[in-house]
Amino acid sequence: MNIFIVGDVHGCFHTFSEVLTHWQPATDHLIQVGDLVDRGRYVVETVELARQLSEEHPNSTTFLMGNHEHGMLQHFGPEGPYPQWLLWGGRSTLEQYKRQPKKLVLHLPWLAQRPLHWQNDHLLVSHAGMADSPHANDPDHPDGLLWRRGPLKKLNKLQVVGHTPTPKGEPVTDPASNTLYIDTGAFLRRHLTAVRLSPTAELLDIVSVGTHRQDLS
């Protein structure tokens, strides 16, 4: 199957829904790089859509963990609350779930099961990318694959990541690390981007949808 990879959604449900009209379930494996939650007005609906798709298409969808889901899980976990999460969009997410508490009970276990990466012989997809660091696989470390902001390690395969918004709302390739950055700033009123790759990581298509006005307050 081809691989259809969607960037950071951040509660932009209507924009995400439009991007998904370009997904071809019969021939594409859908991967979303994490950060479904926070900042947008429709976090609950976004997570519910992702959860339903993962149930309907268990063998052809992968929703990855992002640092925002990680922060949310810490906030509601045994060591919570996590006040820092509230400062990067969590406060809005919290208010939205207060209006739909049954959905929170349903969504937290699902979010906790999100994998940290997906890969095949030619491609590695994660939220922030693999760095040349002993902490690269640590979800809590600044150099880990949920948080890394600096250069990534050049692997023997293409890396596709989100996390760091690109400057002009377009995907950016870093040849030095063989990385494709696809967080094109949906929450910044730019675009939500998806890329379609062949199983050998050849770029086949780019889908870019401007952020729907109703998705952001």
C-alpha positions in Angstrom: 0.0 0.0 0.0 1.0 3.6 -0.4 1.4 5.7 2.7 -0.7 8.8 3.3 0.8 10.9 6.1 -1.1 13.8 7.7 0.6 16.5 9.7 -0.3 18.1 13.1 -4.1 18.7 13.3 -4.5 20.5 16.6 -8.2 20.3 16.9 -8.9 21.6 13.3 -11.6 19.1 12.7 -13.1 20.6 9.5 -9.7 21.0 7.9 -8.7 17.5 8.9 -12.0 16.1 7.4 -11.3 17.8 4.1 -7.8 16.4 4.0 -9.2 13.0 4.6 -11.3 13.2 1.5 -8.0 12.7 -0.4 -7.2 9.5 1.5 -7.9 6.3 -0.4 -8.5 3.6 2.2 -8.3 0.7 -0.4 -4.8 1.7 -1.5 -3.3 4.0 1.3 -2.2 3.3 4.8 -3.1 6.4 6.8 -0.6 7.7 9.3 -1.1 10.9 11.4 2.0 12.2 13.1 0.4 13.2 16.4 -0.9 16.4 18.0 -4.5 15.8 17.3 -5.3 17.8 20.5 -4.9 21.4 21.8 -5.3 24.9 20.3 -8.2 24.3 17.9 -11.9 24.5 18.7 -12.8 20.9 17.9 -10.4 18.7 19.8 -13.0 16.2 21.0 -14.5 15.8 17.5 -11.0 15.4 16.0 -10.0 12.7 18.5 -13.3 10.9 18.1 -12.9 10.9 14.3 -9.4 9.5 14.6 -10.5 6.8 17.1 -13.4 5.7 14.9 -11.2 5.5 11.8 -8.7 3.4 13.8 -11.5 1.0 14.8 -13.0 0.8 11.2 -9.6 0.4 9.5 -7.4 -1.3 12.1 -4.9 -2.6 9.5 -4.6 0.5 7.5 -4.5 3.4 10.0 -1.8 4.5 12.5 -2.3 7.5 14.7 1.0 8.4 16.4 1.7 10.0 19.8 2.5 13.7 19.8 4.0 15.8 22.5 0.6 17.4 23.1 -1.1 14.0 23.7 1.8 13.1 25.9 1.3 16.3 28.0 -2.5 15.7 28.2 -1.9 12.1 29.4 0.5 13.4 32.1 -2.1 16.0 33.2 -4.8 13.4 33.7 -2.4 10.6 34.9 -1.5 9.6 38.4 1.3 12.3 38.6 -1.0 15.1 37.3 -2.0 17.8 37.1 0.6 19.0 34.6 0.3 22.8 34.6 2.7 23.3 31.7 0.4 21.5 29.4 -2.3 24.1 30.1 0.0 26.8 28.7 0.4 25.2 25.3 -3.2 24.7 24.4 -4.3 22.3 27.1 -6.6 24.8 28.8 -8.9 24.9 25.7 -8.8 21.1 25.4 -9.7 20.8 29.1 -12.7 23.2 28.7 -13.9 21.2 25.7 -13.8 17.9 27.5 -15.6 19.4 30.5 -18.6 19.7 28.2 -18.2 16.1 27.0 -16.9 14.1 30.0 -17.9 10.8 28.7 -15.7 11.3 25.7 -12.7 12.0 27.9 -13.2 8.6 29.6 -13.3 7.0 26.2 -10.4 9.0 24.6 -7.8 8.8 27.3 -7.2 5.0 27.1 -7.1 5.3 23.3 -4.6 8.1 23.3 -2.4 6.2 25.8 -2.1 3.4 23.2 -0.7 5.6 20.5 2.7 4.3 19.2 5.7 6.5 19.1 6.7 5.8 15.5 5.9 3.7 12.4 8.5 2.4 10.0 9.2 0.1 7.1 12.5 -0.6 5.2 12.4 2.8 3.5 10.5 5.2 5.8 10.3 6.2 9.5 7.4 8.4 10.6 7.4 10.0 14.1 6.2 13.2 15.7 9.5 15.1 16.0 12.1 12.8 14.5 15.1 10.7 15.5 18.1 12.7 16.6 21.7 11.6 16.9 21.3 11.4 20.6 21.3 8.6 23.3 17.9 10.0 24.3 16.3 9.7 20.8 13.7 7.2 21.9 12.9 8.8 25.2 9.4 10.4 25.0 10.2 12.7 28.0 13.6 14.0 26.8 14.0 17.3 24.8 16.0 15.3 22.3 13.5 12.5 22.1 11.2 11.7 19.2 8.3 13.7 20.7 10.2 17.0 21.4 13.3 17.4 19.2 13.6 20.8 17.6 17.2 20.6 16.2 18.7 18.7 13.3 17.9 15.0 13.0 20.1 12.0 12.4 20.5 10.9 8.8 19.2 7.4 8.6 19.3 4.8 5.8 15.6 5.8 5.2 13.5 8.9 4.8 12.1 10.5 8.0 8.7 12.2 7.9 7.9 14.3 10.9 5.6 17.1 12.2 6.0 19.1 15.4 8.0 22.0 14.1 5.9 24.3 11.9 7.5 25.2 8.6 8.1 28.9 7.9 5.8 29.4 4.9 3.1 26.8 5.5 4.6 24.4 3.0 6.4 21.0 3.4 10.1 21.4 3.8 12.8 18.8 2.9 16.1 18.8 4.8 18.6 16.9 2.5 21.3 16.8 5.2 19.2 14.5 7.3 16.9 13.1 4.6 13.9 14.4 6.5 10.5 15.7 5.2 8.8 18.2 7.6 5.0 18.3 7.2 3.7 20.4 10.1 2.6 23.4 7.9 0.9 25.3 10.7 -2.8 24.4 10.7 -3.2 26.1 14.1 -1.4 29.2 12.8 -4.1 29.6 10.1 -1.8 28.3 7.4 -2.4 24.8 6.0 -2.9 21.2 7.0 -0.7 19.0 4.8 -0.7 15.3 3.8 1.8 13.6 1.6 1.3 10.3 -0.3 4.4 8.2 -0.6 5.0 4.9 -2.3 6.0 1.9 -0.1 9.6 2.8 -1.1 9.2 6.4 0.1 8.9 8.0 -3.3 6.8 11.2 -3.1 3.6 10.7 -5.1 1.4 13.6 -4.1 1.0 16.5 -1.7 -2.4 17.6 -0.4 -2.5 21.0 1.3 -5.7 22.5 2.7 -6.0 26.0 4.1 -7.2 26.0 7.7 -11.0 26.4 7.9 -11.9 29.6 9.7 -14.4 27.8 12.1 -11.6 25.5 13.4 -9.9 28.3 15.4 -11.3 30.7 17.9 
